[in-house]
């Protein structure tokens, strides 16, 4: 058992892991949107890919979304193996 050692772990770690992986996947977009708005507020100029690093950072999601999908499936496989081992130990 790697992640899930009890039923309590299943109820806590499974949703938490899914949320963390989802945040990893969309984090470049979130950071880009928030920071570009802050930069626009401070400079009174529009922020886009051509004049602001935050505008171009959102394109990094093209890398993080596929990685998040891979991490999600690996996480589910590990959790499934742990759940099956936990069920076998209880019987």
N, C-alpha and C positions, 0 to 999 in steps of 0.2 A: 504494500500500500504506500503510495507516494503522497497523495494529497488528502484523501478522505479516510479518516480512521474511525469515525463514528457517525451516527445519524445527525448529530449536531453540526459536525463539520460539513456534511452534505448540504444542510440548510443554510449555512453561512458562506462557505467557500465557493460553491457552485455559482450562485448569483453574483457574488463579489468578483469572481474571476471573469465572468461574462461582461460585467460592467467595465472592468479595467481594460479588457481587450477591446471593447467598443470605443472607449475613450482614447486608447492608443491609436485606433484607426482613424478617428476623426479629429484628433488633436491638432494637426497642422491647420485645418480649416478654422477651428475655434480660435487658435492663437492668432492666425492671420486676420480674422474678422475683428477680434477685440483690439489688437494692437494697431490695425490700420485706422480704426475709429478714434483711438486715442491720439494717433499721429495727426489725423485730420483735424481733431479738436485743438491740438497744440499749435499746428502750423497754419491753419485756415486754408489749406490747399488739399485738393483731392489726392487720395493715395491709391495708386494702381501699380501694376507690375513694372512699369517703366521708370517710376521715380521713387519707389519705396520698397525696401526689402520685405516688408510685411505683405505687400501685395503679391509678391512672387512666392512667398513661403507656402501659400495654400496649394501650390502645385505638388508639394511633397506628399500630399495624400495619395497620389498615384503610386507611391511606393508603400505607404503605410496601410492602405486598405487591403491590398493582396496579402501583406504580411499578417494583418489582423485576422483575415479569413483562415490562413494557414494555422496561426496560433489558436484560433477558436476550435478548429477541428482536432488539433493535437490535444488541447485541453479537454475536449469532450471524450476523446478516446481514453485519456488517462483517467478521467473521472469514471467512465464506464467500467474500466478494468478494476478500479478501486471499489466500486459499488458491487461488482460481481464477487470480488474477494471477500468483501464485508458480509455479503449474503451467505457465502459458502461457510464462513467462520461461525455464523450464528446458527447454522443448521447442523 
